[in-house]
Amino acid sequence: MAKISADVTESFLSESMELLESVRRDVVALKATPDDTETLTRLLRDLHTIKGNSRMMGFGTIEKLSHAVEDIYKSVKDGTVKNTDRLVRLVFFVADKIADCIAKIKRTGSDSFDIALYLQSCDKLAAGELIDIDAIAKEIAKEKSEAAEDEEEGDEQISGIQSIRVKLSRVNEIISAFDTMITREFRLKHQLDELRRIEETMENHELSKIRKQFESDIFALETSIFSVQEQVFDLRMLPISIVLRPFEATIAMEAIELKKNVKCVIPETDIAIDKVILEQLNDILMHLVRNALDHGIESPEERTAMGKEEQGTISITCVRDTKHIELTIRDDGRGIDYEKIREKATKLYAERAKEIKDMNERELTQFLFMSGFSTRDKVSEISGRGVGLDVVWTNVEKIKGNIKIESEKGKGTAFILRFPLSLSTLQGLFVFSNGDKYLMPSQHIVDLIYRKKSEYITLQNQSYIKLDGQLIPCFSLSSLFAEQKSVRHQDADSILIAEYMEQRLGIIVDEVEQYVSLVVKPLPPALKNFSILQGIVFDEHYDIVPILHVPDILKKFKSLRGYDIKKYEAATRKRVFRILVVDDSETTRQIETSILSGAGYSVDTAVDGIDGMEKLKAKQYDLVLLDKDMPRMNGLILLDNLRHLENYKEVPAVVVSADTTPKVAEEFKSLGASAFITKSAFKRGALVTTINDLLQQEMTHE
């Protein structure tokens, strides 16, 4: 057989990997929609292409494996074999083996493996015989374990090699060498400044020419250094799709294990990120995806009962924003039960019961990231939403990122990760405090504001500011270091609003100088024990500037808080009353909602009595506005049920009805209606006045 060129081999391997990914996707799709003939036809065509190309290239192992899977799906097409979970698992095992063959060809030029187990299993399945897939899985796992112990790298084919392997440590050494070059370039710029001063003193024309040429050369050198440095950084950059692509197969396989019907949506992306980040990201995503599968997505029966599509969806989307990545893992499952979090947190942290009771949903999510916290009594083998999320948080911190949660009960949950493209550089703000200069990383800074000293609110010797309706404690950065060196007299303080674990604090500094993006260097040994420092950078004057570790700073500040902010906010905040409007007429609901919202009330609506009861049980309202005639449950029955609820025995209920019969009004009043308004005599002002009077009476009884 004629020798095949390296270019042809590389093209074959690349195409085979693409076809293999397509096969995996179609296998998953066919499991969900067995009657999709278009997908089945494409799957058979891709398998046939892999088989034919392998035969032409002389790679017999890949040829036999792809042929075996092709035979299975021919039987599926004929109707002699059903598309079962057992089938899908076996096909994925074979696909993994084909991928191993491709990897081995890249290393040694050969695809030789012992594949008897795979071929026998495929033959049995294609013939309609039963196979023990769990036993096969154990054999394959054992085989992989032994192969990992015995594997030795083969000799690379030298001729026609188009790429080389470079160890990450070697790339890091080159980056470090560039740091040294930049340092020396800073020194040259200092010397240039000195030369310029001498030139101004001497007024020497020849010296001026030398200085200008020197300046031009330094500028060119600086441009070249930073350009090449960026290219070296790029050597550590890999496409994020390397991590994202396998999750389609992971979700498919684990959904089968959990007996759930789940599809995975991962849009194509060409974004590349730092290899160091990519390695951490795989573990982060794996845990969040397993959480979504195990505890986010409901069983098909639950979803059907809730009126949802039987098939759940997990999506992973990735967008780039300047030098940052935003990655969102979203499911359309049951969502987070915040009241369960509140209940469990109160049990675990009894000393904080009052604080936890007053926390909003966003603040409650901090508990999900605490070690060992779970709302479940029994932890699943795969994962638990809340169990292990402390590890996720730790890994996100390692890649200088942050994570937020968005969730709605019954509709799903989204974990939103934001992190830099590369760990080689760091974005942040140069700040001054107590006469010293620091770099404040931007990942936890959400705002920069200025406040006069007269605008602070002081409670028990602690300073607070109001921002977006929230009371935020403020601390001086200098309080963490040495005694005050000097007192600065300024009209207003510079305050960095930092966020960590869904809580905000203000960091007061003397001055904010500029936003920078610089190469990070490790801490010198003498500073290793300072947890609030995470590294150093050099500024434009080649001065060493410590990098502050914001999470540790915020933890230290939080330990100093002594006043119950919630009590202050409750005392100073105007109370907003909640009203539920229950009416089957959409027009009536819109009119009443418009009137009440305009009067400053918080309004929810329900389409009939049953919908109203469900909402009344889910949330506490201060007043109920209801109609008489409604489907499923009318107003009289609703009011009767309402008065049997302990927390609604005294809550005002106003009836707005088209029925003007005095007897109807008496029936409602006998059941405890606070007011009865006929639609024929309906006036905007009268409704608001009636409700205002009732709620004021309610407040006097509290």
Protein Blocks (a to p, Z undefined) as FASTA:
>chain_A
ZZddfklmmmmmmmmmmmmmmmmmmmmmmmmmmmlmklmmmmmmmmmmmmmmmmmnopak
lmmmmmmmmmmmmmmmnopaccdfklmmmmmmmmmmmmmmmmmmmmnopacdcfklmmmm
mmmmmnopacdfklmmmmmmmmmmmmmmmpccddddfehpabdcddfklmmmmmmmmmmm
mmmmmmmmmmmmmmmmmmmmnopaklmmmmmmmmmmmmmmmmmmmmmmmmmmmmmpccfk
lmmmmmmmmmmmmmmmnopacdddddddfbdcdfklmmmmmmmmmmmmmmmmmmmpccfk
lmmmnopafbdcdddddddehjaccdddddfbebpafklmmmmmmmmmmmlmmmmmmpcf
klmmmmmmpghiafbfbdcfkbcchihplmmmmmmmmnopacdddddehiaccddddddf
bfkbccdddddeehiacdddfklpcbdcdddfklpcceehiacddeehiacddddfklmm
ccdfbdcddfbdcdddddeehiacddddfbdfbdcddddddddfklmmmmkbgbdcddfk
opacddddfklmmmmmmmmpcbdfklmmmmmpccddddddddfbfklmmmmmmmmmmnop
acdddfbfklmmmmmmmpccfbdcddfbdghiafklmmmmmmmpmklmmgccddddfblc
fklmmmmmmnopabdcdfklgcfklmmmmmmmmmmmmmmmZZ
